[in-house]
Amino acid sequence: MRTRLAVSALALMGILAVPATAAAPKKITNEGVGKVKLGATHSELREQGLVGVLRPGCELGGSNTRSARLKPPLSGSVDYSLSTPRKVQAITIRGGAKAKGVGIGATIPQIKAKFPHAKVDHSLEDIGLFTIVRIPKRDGGRIMFGVDPGTDKTTLIGVPNIPICE
């Protein structure tokens, strides 16, 4: 009985390591997302268990384009170069990661609060896509947010950009 009380007391004080049930969101930087970095090869990422199998990419890019899905806790995809070995050119995040605390579901004012020099571009709204918020180099750069104009919430985050294939 005393042992249970001691273990409970240590766990409450935070001295005893208790495994977390929910993983903290991965960090988005201008170099990549978590361990998925721009320029890494598909085989490197696959060996680490970060991405799924290589599959055909966007048809608009040609028959040689390839992509792979990100594995949990990340949600999204990775687009690769046309040459071999396939290297990461763009990462699209749909969940599981944040840039300076800004993630999926964030509004434009929340993005601009963390990235004060962000540029908002409404040009793709006319064709039924999303509002683009580009982060310049002086704010960390090479990150792009896709905000749904209907809900005003971020639905996509891209490093260095959001590939458009619709």
FIKOLZA-1660 file (N, C-alpha, C; in steps of 0.1 Angstrom, whole numbers, plus 5000, padded with zeros to 4 digits):
% residues 166
   i   px   py   pz ch aa at
   1 5008 4988 5000  A  M  N
   1 5000 5000 5000  A  M CA
   1 5009 5013 5000  A  M  C
   2 5019 5012 5008  A  R  N
   2 5028 5024 5009  A  R CA
   2 5035 5026 4996  A  R  C
   3 5039 5015 4989  A  T  N
   3 5045 5017 4976  A  T CA
   3 5036 5023 4966  A  T  C
   4 5024 5020 4966  A  R  N
   4 5014 5026 4956  A  R CA
   4 5013 5041 4959  A  R  C
   5 5012 5044 4972  A  L  N
   5 5011 5058 4976  A  L CA
   5 5024 5066 4972  A  L  C
   6 5035 5060 4974  A  A  N
   6 5048 5067 4970  A  A CA
   6 5048 5069 4955  A  A  C
   7 5045 5059 4947  A  V  N
   7 5045 5060 4932  A  V CA
   7 5035 5070 4928  A  V  C
   8 5023 5071 4934  A  S  N
   8 5013 5081 4930  A  S CA
   8 5018 5095 4934  A  S  C
   9 5024 5096 4945  A  A  N
   9 5029 5109 4949  A  A CA
   9 5040 5114 4940  A  A  C
  10 5050 5105 4936  A  L  N
  10 5060 5109 4927  A  L CA
  10 5055 5112 4913  A  L  C
  11 5045 5105 4909  A  A  N
  11 5039 5108 4895  A  A CA
  11 5032 5121 4896  A  A  C
  12 5025 5125 4907  A  L  N
  12 5019 5137 4907  A  L CA
  12 5029 5149 4908  A  L  C
  13 5040 5147 4914  A  M  N
  13 5050 5157 4915  A  M CA
  13 5058 5159 4902  A  M  C
  14 5056 5149 4893  A  G  N
  14 5063 5150 4880  A  G CA
  14 5077 5144 4881  A  G  C
  15 5081 5138 4892  A  I  N
  15 5094 5132 4893  A  I CA
  15 5095 5119 4885  A  I  C
  16 5085 5111 4886  A  L  N
  16 5084 5098 4879  A  L CA
  16 5080 5101 4865  A  L  C
  17 5087 5095 4856  A  A  N
  17 5084 5097 4842  A  A CA
  17 5071 5089 4838  A  A  C
  18 5061 5095 4834  A  V  N
  18 5049 5088 4829  A  V CA
  18 5048 5090 4814  A  V  C
  19 5046 5080 4806  A  P  N
  19 5045 5082 4792  A  P CA
  19 5033 5090 4788  A  P  C
  20 5035 5099 4779  A  A  N
  20 5024 5108 4774  A  A CA
  20 5016 5100 4764  A  A  C
  21 5003 5102 4765  A  T  N
  21 4993 5095 4756  A  T CA
  21 4992 5102 4743  A  T  C
  22 4993 5115 4742  A  A  N
  22 4992 5123 4730  A  A CA
  22 5006 5129 4727  A  A  C
  23 5011 5127 4715  A  A  N
  23 5024 5133 4711  A  A CA
  23 5022 5148 4708  A  A  C
  24 5032 5155 4712  A  A  N
  24 5032 5170 4709  A  A CA
  24 5033 5172 4694  A  A  C
  25 5027 5183 4689  A  P  N
  25 5028 5185 4675  A  P CA
  25 5042 5187 4670  A  P  C
  26 5045 5183 4658  A  K  N
  26 5059 5184 4653  A  K CA
  26 5061 5199 4649  A  K  C
  27 5073 5203 4648  A  K  N
  27 5077 5217 4645  A  K CA
  27 5079 5219 4630  A  K  C
  28 5072 5229 4625  A  I  N
  28 5074 5233 4611  A  I CA
  28 5084 5244 4610  A  I  C
  29 5094 5242 4602  A  T  N
  29 5104 5253 4599  A  T CA
  29 5106 5254 4584  A  T  C
  30 5114 5264 4580  A  N  N
  30 5117 5265 4566  A  N CA
  30 5125 5254 4560  A  N  C
  31 5130 5245 4569  A  E  N
  31 5138 5234 4564  A  E CA
  31 5130 5221 4563  A  E  C
  32 5118 5221 4569  A  G  N
  32 5110 5209 4569  A  G CA
  32 5100 5208 4580  A  G  C
  33 5095 5196 4583  A  V  N
  33 5085 5193 4593  A  V CA
  33 5090 5182 4602  A  V  C
  34 5093 5184 4614  A  G  N
  34 5098 5174 4623  A  G CA
  34 5111 5168 4617  A  G  C
  35 5112 5155 4615  A  K  N
  35 5124 5149 4609  A  K CA
  35 5123 5148 4594  A  K  C
  36 5112 5152 4588  A  V  N
  36 5110 5152 4573  A  V CA
  36 5116 5166 4568  A  V  C
  37 5128 5165 4561  A  K  N
  37 5135 5177 4557  A  K CA
  37 5135 5178 4542  A  K  C
  38 5135 5191 4537  A  L  N
  38 5137 5193 4523  A  L CA
  38 5150 5188 4518  A  L  C
  39 5151 5181 4507  A  G  N
  39 5163 5176 4502  A  G CA
  39 5166 5161 4506  A  G  C
  40 5159 5156 4516  A  A  N
  40 5161 5142 4520  A  A CA
  40 5156 5133 4509  A  A  C
  41 5162 5121 4508  A  T  N
  41 5157 5112 4498  A  T CA
  41 5145 5103 4503  A  T  C
  42 5138 5098 4494  A  H  N
  42 5126 5090 4498  A  H CA
  42 5131 5077 4506  A  H  C
  43 5142 5071 4502  A  S  N
  43 5146 5059 4509  A  S CA
  43 5151 5062 4523  A  S  C
  44 5157 5074 4526  A  E  N
  44 5160 5078 4539  A  E CA
  44 5148 5080 4548  A  E  C
  45 5138 5086 4542  A  L  N
  45 5125 5089 4550  A  L CA
  45 5118 5076 4552  A  L  C
  46 5118 5067 4542  A  R  N
  46 5111 5054 4543  A  R CA
  46 5117 5045 4554  A  R  C
  47 5131 5045 4554  A  E  N
  47 5138 5037 4564  A  E CA
  47 5135 5042 4578  A  E  C
  48 5133 5055 4580  A  Q  N
  48 5129 5060 4593  A  Q CA
  48 5115 5059 4597  A  Q  C
  49 5107 5054 4587  A  G  N
  49 5092 5052 4590  A  G CA
  49 5084 5065 4590  A  G  C
  50 5089 5075 4582  A  L  N
  50 5083 5088 4582  A  L CA
  50 5073 5090 4571  A  L  C
  51 5075 5082 4560  A  V  N
  51 5066 5083 4549  A  V CA
  51 5061 5069 4544  A  V  C
  52 5051 5069 4536  A  G  N
  52 5046 5057 4530  A  G CA
  52 5053 5054 4517  A  G  C
  53 5046 5045 4509  A  V  N
  53 5052 5041 4497  A  V CA
  53 5052 5052 4486  A  V  C
  54 5061 5051 4477  A  L  N
  54 5062 5061 4466  A  L CA
  54 5050 5058 4457  A  L  C
  55 5043 5068 4453  A  R  N
  55 5031 5066 4444  A  R CA
  55 5031 5077 4434  A  R  C
  56 5023 5076 4423  A  P  N
  56 5023 5087 4413  A  P CA
  56 5018 5100 4419  A  P  C
  57 5024 5111 4415  A  G  N
  57 5021 5124 4419  A  G CA
  57 5010 5131 4411  A  G  C
  58 5011 5144 4410  A  C  N
  58 5001 5152 4403  A  C CA
  58 5002 5149 4388  A  C  C
  59 4991 5147 4382  A  E  N
  59 4991 5144 4367  A  E CA
  59 4995 5156 4359  A  E  C
  60 4993 5168 4365  A  L  N
  60 4996 5181 4358  A  L CA
  60 5012 5182 4357  A  L  C
  61 5019 5175 4365  A  G  N
  61 5034 5176 4365  A  G CA
  61 5040 5166 4355  A  G  C
  62 5032 5158 4350  A  G  N
  62 5038 5148 4340  A  G CA
  62 5037 5134 4346  A  G  C
  63 5041 5124 4338  A  S  N
  63 5039 5110 4342  A  S CA
  63 5050 5106 4352  A  S  C
  64 5061 5114 4353  A  N  N
  64 5072 5110 4362  A  N CA
  64 5071 5115 4376  A  N  C
  65 5061 5123 4379  A  T  N
  65 5060 5129 4393  A  T CA
  65 5056 5118 4403  A  T  C
  66 5062 5120 4415  A  R  N
  66 5060 5110 4426  A  R CA
  66 5057 5118 4439  A  R  C
  67 5050 5111 4448  A  S  N
  67 5047 5116 4461  A  S CA
  67 5045 5105 4471  A  S  C
  68 5045 5108 4483  A  A  N
  68 5043 5098 4494  A  A CA
  68 5035 5104 4505  A  A  C
  69 5027 5097 4512  A  R  N
  69 5019 5102 4523  A  R CA
  69 5028 5102 4536  A  R  C
  70 5026 5113 4544  A  L  N
  70 5033 5113 4557  A  L CA
  70 5027 5103 4566  A  L  C
  71 5034 5097 4575  A  K  N
  71 5029 5088 4585  A  K CA
  71 5026 5095 4598  A  K  C
  72 5016 5090 4606  A  P  N
  72 5013 5096 4618  A  P CA
  72 5025 5098 4628  A  P  C
  73 5025 5108 4635  A  P  N
  73 5015 5118 4639  A  P CA
  73 5012 5129 4629  A  P  C
  74 5020 5129 4618  A  L  N
  74 5018 5139 4608  A  L CA
  74 5007 5134 4598  A  L  C
  75 5001 5144 4592  A  S  N
  75 4991 5141 4582  A  S CA
  75 4994 5150 4570  A  S  C
  76 4995 5145 4558  A  G  N
  76 4998 5152 4546  A  G CA
  76 5006 5144 4536  A  G  C
  77 5014 5151 4528  A  S  N
  77 5021 5144 4518  A  S CA
  77 5035 5151 4515  A  S  C
  78 5043 5143 4508  A  V  N
  78 5056 5148 4504  A  V CA
  78 5057 5147 4488  A  V  C
  79 5061 5157 4482  A  D  N
  79 5064 5157 4467  A  D CA
  79 5078 5156 4465  A  D  C
  80 5082 5148 4455  A  Y  N
  80 5096 5145 4452  A  Y CA
  80 5101 5151 4439  A  Y  C
  81 5114 5152 4437  A  S  N
  81 5120 5156 4425  A  S CA
  81 5117 5146 4414  A  S  C
  82 5119 5150 4401  A  L  N
  82 5117 5141 4390  A  L CA
  82 5129 5132 4388  A  L  C
  83 5141 5136 4393  A  S  N
  83 5153 5128 4390  A  S CA
  83 5155 5117 4401  A  S  C
  84 5164 5108 4399  A  T  N
  84 5167 5098 4409  A  T CA
  84 5181 5101 4415  A  T  C
  85 5183 5100 4428  A  P  N
  85 5173 5095 4437  A  P CA
  85 5163 5106 4440  A  P  C
  86 5151 5102 4443  A  R  N
  86 5140 5111 4446  A  R CA
  86 5142 5119 4459  A  R  C
  87 5142 5132 4457  A  K  N
  87 5145 5141 4469  A  K CA
  87 5133 5150 4472  A  K  C
  88 5131 5153 4484  A  V  N
  88 5119 5160 4488  A  V CA
  88 5120 5175 4483  A  V  C
  89 5109 5179 4476  A  Q  N
  89 5109 5192 4470  A  Q CA
  89 5099 5201 4478  A  Q  C
  90 5088 5194 4482  A  A  N
  90 5077 5202 4489  A  A CA
  90 5070 5192 4499  A  A  C
  91 5066 5198 4511  A  I  N
  91 5059 5191 4521  A  I CA
  91 5046 5198 4523  A  I  C
  92 5035 5190 4523  A  T  N
  92 5021 5196 4525  A  T CA
  92 5016 5190 4538  A  T  C
  93 5013 5198 4548  A  I  N
  93 5008 5194 4561  A  I CA
  93 4993 5196 4562  A  I  C
  94 4986 5186 4566  A  R  N
  94 4971 5187 4569  A  R CA
  94 4968 5186 4584  A  R  C
  95 4979 5183 4592  A  G  N
  95 4977 5181 4606  A  G CA
  95 4989 5175 4613  A  G  C
  96 4990 5177 4626  A  G  N
  96 5000 5171 4634  A  G CA
  96 5013 5180 4635  A  G  C
  97 5013 5192 4630  A  A  N
  97 5025 5200 4632  A  A CA
  97 5020 5215 4632  A  A  C
  98 5029 5223 4638  A  K  N
  98 5027 5237 4640  A  K CA
  98 5040 5245 4637  A  K  C
  99 5038 5258 4632  A  A  N
  99 5049 5267 4630  A  A CA
  99 5047 5278 4640  A  A  C
 100 5056 5279 4649  A  K  N
 100 5055 5289 4660  A  K CA
 100 5042 5289 4667  A  K  C
 101 5036 5277 4669  A  G  N
 101 5023 5276 4675  A  G CA
 101 5011 5278 4666  A  G  C
 102 5014 5280 4654  A  V  N
 102 5003 5282 4644  A  V CA
 102 5001 5269 4636  A  V  C
 103 4989 5264 4636  A  G  N
 103 4987 5251 4629  A  G CA
 103 4974 5251 4621  A  G  C
 104 4969 5239 4618  A  I  N
 104 4957 5238 4610  A  I CA
 104 4946 5243 4619  A  I  C
 105 4937 5251 4613  A  G  N
 105 4926 5257 4620  A  G CA
 105 4928 5272 4624  A  G  C
 106 4941 5277 4622  A  A  N
 106 4944 5290 4626  A  A CA
 106 4938 5300 4616  A  A  C
 107 4935 5312 4620  A  T  N
 107 4930 5323 4612  A  T CA
 107 4941 5332 4607  A  T  C
 108 4938 5340 4597  A  I  N
 108 4948 5349 4592  A  I CA
 108 4953 5359 4603  A  I  C
 109 4945 5365 4611  A  P  N
 109 4950 5373 4622  A  P CA
 109 4959 5365 4632  A  P  C
 110 4957 5352 4634  A  Q  N
 110 4965 5345 4643  A  Q CA
 110 4979 5342 4636  A  Q  C
 111 4979 5340 4623  A  I  N
 111 4991 5338 4615  A  I CA
 111 4999 5351 4616  A  I  C
 112 4993 5362 4613  A  K  N
 112 4999 5375 4613  A  K CA
 112 5005 5379 4626  A  K  C
 113 4999 5374 4637  A  A  N
 113 5003 5377 4650  A  A CA
 113 5017 5371 4653  A  A  C
 114 5019 5359 4648  A  K  N
 114 5032 5352 4649  A  K CA
 114 5042 5355 4638  A  K  C
 115 5037 5359 4627  A  F  N
 115 5045 5362 4615  A  F CA
 115 5041 5376 4610  A  F  C
 116 5046 5387 4616  A  P  N
 116 5041 5400 4613  A  P CA
 116 5043 5405 4599  A  P  C
 117 5052 5399 4592  A  H  N
 117 5054 5404 4578  A  H CA
 117 5048 5395 4568  A  H  C
 118 5039 5386 4572  A  A  N
 118 5032 5377 4563  A  A CA
 118 5024 5385 4552  A  A  C
 119 5025 5379 4540  A  K  N
 119 5018 5385 4528  A  K CA
 119 5005 5377 4525  A  K  C
 120 4994 5383 4524  A  V  N
 120 4981 5376 4521  A  V CA
 120 4978 5378 4506  A  V  C
 121 4975 5367 4499  A  D  N
 121 4972 5367 4485  A  D CA
 121 4959 5361 4483  A  D  C
 122 4949 5369 4478  A  H  N
 122 4935 5364 4476  A  H CA
 122 4933 5360 4461  A  H  C
 123 4943 5359 4453  A  S  N
 123 4941 5357 4439  A  S CA
 123 4936 5343 4435  A  S  C
 124 4938 5333 4443  A  L  N
 124 4933 5320 4440  A  L CA
 124 4918 5317 4445  A  L  C
 125 4913 5327 4452  A  E  N
 125 4899 5326 4457  A  E CA
 125 4889 5326 4445  A  E  C
 126 4892 5333 4435  A  D  N
 126 4883 5335 4423  A  D CA
 126 4881 5321 4416  A  D  C
 127 4891 5312 4417  A  I  N
 127 4889 5299 4410  A  I CA
 127 4885 5288 4420  A  I  C
 128 4881 5292 4432  A  G  N
 128 4875 5283 4441  A  G CA
 128 4886 5276 4450  A  G  C
 129 4898 5281 4451  A  L  N
 129 4908 5275 4459  A  L CA
 129 4909 5281 4473  A  L  C
 130 4920 5287 4477  A  F  N
 130 4921 5292 4490  A  F CA
 130 4929 5305 4490  A  F  C
 131 4929 5312 4501  A  T  N
 131 4937 5323 4503  A  T CA
 131 4951 5319 4507  A  T  C
 132 4961 5324 4501  A  I  N
 132 4975 5321 4504  A  I CA
 132 4981 5331 4514  A  I  C
 133 4988 5326 4524  A  V  N
 133 4995 5335 4533  A  V CA
 133 5010 5331 4532  A  V  C
 134 5018 5339 4526  A  R  N
 134 5033 5336 4525  A  R CA
 134 5041 5342 4536  A  R  C
 135 5050 5334 4541  A  I  N
 135 5059 5339 4552  A  I CA
 135 5072 5343 4545  A  I  C
 136 5076 5356 4546  A  P  N
 136 5089 5360 4540  A  P CA
 136 5101 5355 4549  A  P  C
 137 5113 5356 4542  A  K  N
 137 5125 5351 4549  A  K CA
 137 5127 5358 4563  A  K  C
 138 5124 5370 4564  A  R  N
 138 5127 5377 4577  A  R CA
 138 5119 5372 4588  A  R  C
 139 5108 5365 4585  A  D  N
 139 5099 5359 4595  A  D CA
 139 5101 5344 4597  A  D  C
 140 5111 5339 4590  A  G  N
 140 5113 5324 4591  A  G CA
 140 5112 5318 4577  A  G  C
 141 5105 5324 4569  A  G  N
 141 5104 5321 4554  A  G CA
 141 5102 5307 4550  A  G  C
 142 5099 5306 4537  A  R  N
 142 5097 5293 4530  A  R CA
 142 5086 5285 4536  A  R  C
 143 5075 5292 4541  A  I  N
 143 5064 5285 4546  A  I CA
 143 5052 5292 4540  A  I  C
 144 5041 5284 4537  A  M  N
 144 5029 5290 4531  A  M CA
 144 5017 5283 4537  A  M  C
 145 5007 5292 4541  A  F  N
 145 4995 5287 4547  A  F CA
 145 4984 5288 4537  A  F  C
 146 4975 5278 4536  A  G  N
 146 4963 5279 4527  A  G CA
 146 4951 5280 4536  A  G  C
 147 4944 5291 4535  A  V  N
 147 4933 5295 4544  A  V CA
 147 4920 5294 4535  A  V  C
 148 4910 5286 4540  A  D  N
 148 4897 5284 4533  A  D CA
 148 4890 5297 4535  A  D  C
 149 4886 5303 4523  A  P  N
 149 4879 5316 4524  A  P CA
 149 4865 5315 4530  A  P  C
 150 4859 5303 4530  A  G  N
 150 4845 5301 4535  A  G CA
 150 4845 5301 4551  A  G  C
 151 4855 5294 4556  A  T  N
 151 4856 5293 4571  A  T CA
 151 4866 5302 4577  A  T  C
 152 4875 5308 4569  A  D  N
 152 4886 5316 4574  A  D CA
 152 4896 5308 4583  A  D  C
 153 4897 5295 4581  A  K  N
 153 4906 5287 4589  A  K CA
 153 4916 5281 4579  A  K  C
 154 4928 5279 4585  A  T  N
 154 4939 5272 4577  A  T CA
 154 4936 5258 4575  A  T  C
 155 4937 5253 4563  A  T  N
 155 4934 5239 4559  A  T CA
 155 4947 5232 4555  A  T  C
 156 4957 5239 4550  A  L  N
 156 4970 5234 4545  A  L CA
 156 4981 5243 4549  A  L  C
 157 4993 5236 4551  A  I  N
 157 5005 5244 4554  A  I CA
 157 5015 5237 4545  A  I  C
 158 5023 5245 4537  A  G  N
 158 5033 5240 4528  A  G CA
 158 5047 5245 4531  A  G  C
 159 5057 5236 4529  A  V  N
 159 5071 5240 4530  A  V CA
 159 5077 5235 4518  A  V  C
 160 5083 5243 4509  A  P  N
 160 5083 5258 4509  A  P CA
 160 5071 5264 4504  A  P  C
 161 5062 5256 4497  A  N  N
 161 5050 5261 4491  A  N CA
 161 5039 5250 4492  A  N  C
 162 5027 5254 4487  A  I  N
 162 5016 5244 4486  A  I CA
 162 5015 5241 4471  A  I  C
 163 5019 5228 4468  A  P  N
 163 5017 5224 4454  A  P CA
 163 5002 5224 4450  A  P  C
 164 4998 5230 4439  A  I  N
 164 4984 5230 4435  A  I CA
 164 4983 5220 4424  A  I  C
 165 4974 5210 4427  A  C  N
 165 4972 5200 4417  A  C CA
 165 4957 5196 4418  A  C  C
 166 4949 5203 4411  A  E  N
 166 4934 5200 4412  A  E CA
 166 4929 5201 4397  A  E  C
% end
